[in-house]
């Protein structure tokens, strides 16, 4: 019985110490409103035309925005092929095998690295 009482006192003490240690945290500052509006002229909404654009638009743009694609690093062709295949095989993107070469060709044309 003595152990149960001792355990209670220890646990209660830890609880009280935890509550006291936390105290009242300061609330985070409220976000401020930007003094200037974003420059919407620099937002990419359409990717450049290049061979394979139609296949890319048909198969990829339902999930990937133009801005998202433009933010990607310049990858070599092998990396783009790996990524497109991963989208198809791992993530289940409904990309026919016949379109993969065209899509990769397009991505290399606009975001490729030699």
C-alpha positions in Angstrom: 0.0 0.0 0.0 2.9 2.4 0.8 4.3 1.9 -2.7 1.0 2.8 -4.3 0.9 6.0 -2.3 4.5 6.8 -3.1 3.9 6.2 -6.9 0.9 8.5 -6.7 2.9 11.3 -5.1 5.8 11.0 -7.6 3.4 10.9 -10.6 1.4 13.8 -9.2 4.6 15.8 -8.6 5.7 15.2 -12.2 2.4 16.3 -13.5 2.4 19.5 -11.5 6.0 20.2 -12.6 5.1 19.7 -16.2 2.2 22.0 -16.0 4.2 24.7 -14.2 7.1 24.3 -16.7 4.8 24.8 -19.7 3.2 27.9 -18.2 1.3 30.1 -20.6 3.2 30.1 -23.8 3.1 33.3 -25.8 0.8 33.0 -28.8 2.6 33.1 -32.1 2.5 36.4 -33.9 -0.4 36.9 -36.3 0.6 36.8 -39.9 0.9 40.2 -41.4 -0.7 41.3 -44.6 1.8 41.8 -47.4 2.2 45.5 -48.2 2.5 44.7 -51.8 0.6 42.3 -54.0 2.4 39.4 -55.6 3.6 39.9 -59.1 1.2 37.7 -61.0 3.0 38.4 -64.3 5.8 36.1 -63.1 3.5 33.1 -62.3 4.0 30.4 -64.9 0.6 29.2 -66.2 1.6 27.6 -69.5 4.7 25.7 -70.4 6.6 26.3 -73.7 5.7 24.5 -76.8 8.2 21.8 -77.8 8.1 18.3 -79.3 6.1 16.1 -77.0 4.1 18.9 -75.4 0.7 17.4 -76.4 1.6 14.1 -74.7 2.8 15.9 -71.6 -0.4 18.1 -71.5 -2.7 15.1 -72.0 -1.0 12.8 -69.5 0.7 14.9 -66.9 -1.0 18.3 -66.4 -4.0 16.8 -64.6 -1.7 16.4 -61.6 1.3 18.7 -62.2 0.9 22.4 -62.8 3.1 24.4 -65.1 4.7 26.1 -62.1 5.5 22.8 -60.5 7.3 21.6 -63.6 9.2 24.9 -63.9 10.4 24.5 -60.3 12.1 21.2 -61.0 15.9 21.0 -61.5 17.3 20.5 -65.0 17.6 16.7 -65.1 19.4 14.5 -67.7 17.2 12.4 -69.9 17.8 9.2 -67.8 16.5 10.9 -64.7 13.4 12.2 -66.5 12.8 8.7 -67.8 13.1 7.3 -64.3 10.7 9.9 -62.9 8.0 9.4 -65.6 8.2 5.6 -65.2 7.9 6.0 -61.4 4.8 8.1 -61.9 3.3 5.4 -64.1 4.4 2.2 -62.3 4.6 3.3 -58.6 1.9 6.1 -58.4 -0.5 4.6 -61.0 -0.5 7.6 -63.4 -2.6 6.5 -66.4 0.2 7.1 -68.9 0.4 4.7 -71.8 3.8 3.2 -72.5 3.6 4.7 -76.0 3.5 8.2 -74.5 6.5 7.9 -72.2 9.2 8.6 -74.8 7.3 11.7 -76.0 6.9 13.0 -72.5 10.5 12.5 -71.6 11.5 14.2 -74.9 9.4 17.2 -73.9 10.8 17.4 -70.3 14.3 17.2 -71.6 13.6 19.9 -74.1 12.3 22.4 -71.5 14.1 21.2 -68.3 16.9 19.0 -69.6 20.5 18.9 -68.7 23.2 17.7 -71.1 
